[in-house]
Amino acid sequence: MKRTNDGGARRIVVISTGGTIASRWQGTGYAADASGDDVLATAPLPEGVTVEVVDLFNVNSSRMTAAHQLALLRTVHETLADPGVDGIVVTHGTDTLEETAFLLDLHHTDPRPVVLTGAQRPFGTGDGDGPGNLYDALQVAATVDDLGVLVVFDGRVHAARGTVKTQTLAADAFSDPSAERLGRVGFSRVDIERQPERPAPLPLPAAARTADPAAPGATPLPRIDIVAHHSDGDPLLLNASVAAGARGVVLEATGAGNATPEIAAAVADAVAQGVLVAVTTRVPAGPLAEIYTGGGAVDLVAAGALLTGTLRAAQARIALLATLLADGTATDPARGTALLRRLLDGPVRAEPALATGGSRAASGVAGRP
């Protein structure tokens, strides 16, 4: 699908949320305080693109909360309710960008793109990467369709699902350790090399249809914890999470999804109390698999846990959040389990297919100066 506006320009909305791309020196360190207009002013605009800025909030992304993410989800859907908008770019801190991108993607039902980007070097620095990343993100948002939510960083285009921060400081901060990049951008081209894998999108959750879920009197958002296994690991923290009221727990296991018999027993107890448990791994790449007993994935699955495929802990937690916010799952545990299984499994990966610019032609959008 290809849309046109009066004059033929692509109308892109930039939603600013803070992060390093908006961070300035505070005397002892950097913190997000630059406005979206300030950030946009650092980047040239691609040819044929007009931009509007929404300053949603301005936080370091390590302080991101589910309430922030749901506010962004609502804003994205409200923005796309305008048929004259051709795409959205979200400027976001890199620490939790992978979580926000995945939440948006799980609920993204529109063919128009939502593109997240940010920076590894602060606002206004001579060698800052923010302007180039923002330019590239605008170019992608003006060019592609039907790819879901994307992450554009350092000239690379990534699908939201599976993409994580793999470098603490390097410019090439993001990748999917278990899959190839989705495409690349630069030199007047947006090249899409494969289609992303995405489960069927979810409706907007009820908590995001109403006022800010963090507002006084609002229904509290579900507690979802991540518990890591390691040498000498025991069930103490998993049990503490359940005792604290967690409705979902991500167990970051070892290897292909392995823990101990004691932890498997604690998982069974948690599941019996209605807690959803997902098992991921601390290994950067590869799927989980039911291979080992003795507290391994065989026993964890038998205890009622679900394996997360190639999703790692932060995005598995987002899958739990989306499940617990979905209609009917609070009162129907079987429905919640079935939905979580679908979100964790995703569709079968498609074979790589070469394409340029998604379903829109990439011509007419200038490359980075």
SULPE-V611919 format. One record per residue. N is the residue number from 0. D_LAST is the distance of its C-alpha to the last C-alpha in Angstrom with 1 decimal. Layout:
n = {N:N}
d_last = {D_LAST:D_LAST}
//
This chain:
n = {0:1:2:3:4:5:6:7:8:9:10:11:12:13:14:15:16:17:18:19:20:21:22:23:24:25:26:27:28:29:30:31:32:33:34:35:36:37:38:39:40:41:42:43:44:45:46:47:48:49:50:51:52:53:54:55:56:57:58:59:60:61:62:63:64:65:66:67:68:69:70:71:72:73:74:75:76:77:78:79:80:81:82:83:84:85:86:87:88:89:90:91:92:93:94:95:96:97:98:99:100:101:102:103:104:105:106:107:108:109:110:111:112:113:114:115:116:117:118:119:120:121:122:123:124:125:126:127:128:129:130:131:132:133:134:135:136:137:138:139:140:141:142:143:144:145:146:147:148:149:150:151:152:153:154:155:156:157:158:159:160:161:162:163:164:165:166:167:168:169:170:171:172:173:174:175:176:177:178:179:180:181:182:183:184:185:186:187:188:189:190:191:192:193:194:195:196:197:198:199:200:201:202:203:204:205:206:207:208:209:210:211:212:213:214:215:216:217:218:219:220:221:222:223:224:225:226:227:228:229:230:231:232:233:234:235:236:237:238:239:240:241:242:243:244:245:246:247:248:249:250:251:252:253:254:255:256:257:258:259:260:261:262:263:264:265:266:267:268:269:270:271:272:273:274:275:276:277:278:279:280:281:282:283:284:285:286:287:288:289:290:291:292:293:294:295:296:297:298:299:300:301:302:303:304:305:306:307:308:309:310:311:312:313:314:315:316:317:318:319:320:321:322:323:324:325:326:327:328:329:330:331:332:333:334:335:336:337:338:339:340:341:342:343:344:345:346:347:348:349:350:351:352:353:354:355:356:357:358:359:360:361:362:363:364:365:366:367:368}
d_last = {28.0:25.5:25.6:24.7:24.8:25.9:23.3:21.6:19.0:18.7:20.4:19.4:21.5:20.3:23.4:23.3:25.9:25.2:24.6:22.7:19.5:21.9:24.1:25.0:27.7:31.2:33.3:34.2:31.2:28.2:28.7:26.8:27.2:23.9:23.8:21.5:20.4:19.8:17.6:15.7:15.1:13.1:10.3:8.1:9.8:9.1:10.7:14.4:14.8:17.1:18.0:21.3:22.1:25.4:26.5:28.9:29.8:28.4:29.9:29.2:29.2:32.2:34.1:33.1:36.2:37.2:37.7:34.1:33.0:35.4:34.2:30.7:32.2:34.1:31.1:29.0:32.0:32.6:29.0:29.2:32.5:30.6:30.0:27.3:25.0:22.7:21.7:21.7:19.5:21.7:20.5:23.3:24.5:24.5:28.3:29.5:26.4:28.1:31.2:29.6:27.5:30.6:32.8:30.4:30.3:34.1:34.4:31.5:33.2:30.5:28.3:25.4:23.1:23.2:20.4:20.9:18.5:18.9:18.3:20.3:19.7:20.8:19.3:18.3:18.5:16.5:15.5:15.3:13.8:14.4:11.2:9.3:12.5:12.8:9.5:10.8:14.2:13.6:12.2:15.3:17.6:16.7:17.3:20.3:24.0:27.2:25.8:27.1:25.5:22.5:21.0:17.3:16.6:14.6:13.2:16.8:18.6:22.2:25.2:26.9:30.2:30.7:27.4:28.2:26.8:27.6:26.1:27.2:24.5:22.1:18.5:19.6:22.1:23.2:24.9:28.0:30.4:32.5:30.0:26.9:23.5:23.0:19.7:16.1:12.7:9.4:8.4:9.3:12.5:14.7:17.7:20.8:23.4:26.4:27.9:28.6:32.2:33.4:36.9:37.9:36.3:38.7:39.6:38.5:41.0:43.7:42.7:39.3:41.0:42.9:42.3:40.6:42.5:42.6:44.4:48.1:50.4:47.7:48.6:47.4:44.7:46.0:46.0:44.3:44.4:43.1:45.8:45.1:47.7:48.3:51.2:54.1:52.4:54.9:55.0:55.2:51.6:51.6:55.0:53.9:50.9:53.3:55.7:53.0:52.6:49.6:49.4:47.0:46.5:44.0:45.8:43.4:45.7:45.7:45.1:45.0:46.4:49.5:51.4:55.2:58.2:58.5:54.9:55.6:58.7:56.7:54.3:57.3:58.6:55.3:55.0:58.6:57.7:55.0:52.0:49.2:48.4:45.4:45.2:42.0:41.6:40.2:39.1:35.3:35.4:37.8:40.2:43.3:46.6:50.3:51.7:53.8:56.6:58.0:55.5:52.7:50.7:53.9:55.7:52.8:52.4:56.2:56.1:53.9:50.4:47.5:45.1:41.4:40.2:36.9:36.1:36.3:38.0:35.5:34.7:38.4:39.3:37.0:38.8:42.0:40.8:39.9:43.3:45.3:43.7:44.3:47.3:50.6:49.7:51.4:54.7:54.4:53.6:53.7:51.1:48.9:49.3:48.6:45.4:44.2:45.0:42.8:39.8:40.2:40.8:38.1:38.2:38.4:35.1:34.0:33.6:29.9:28.7:25.6:23.7:20.3:19.0:22.5:24.6:21.9:19.9:16.3:15.7:14.3:11.6:8.1:6.3:3.8:0.0}
//
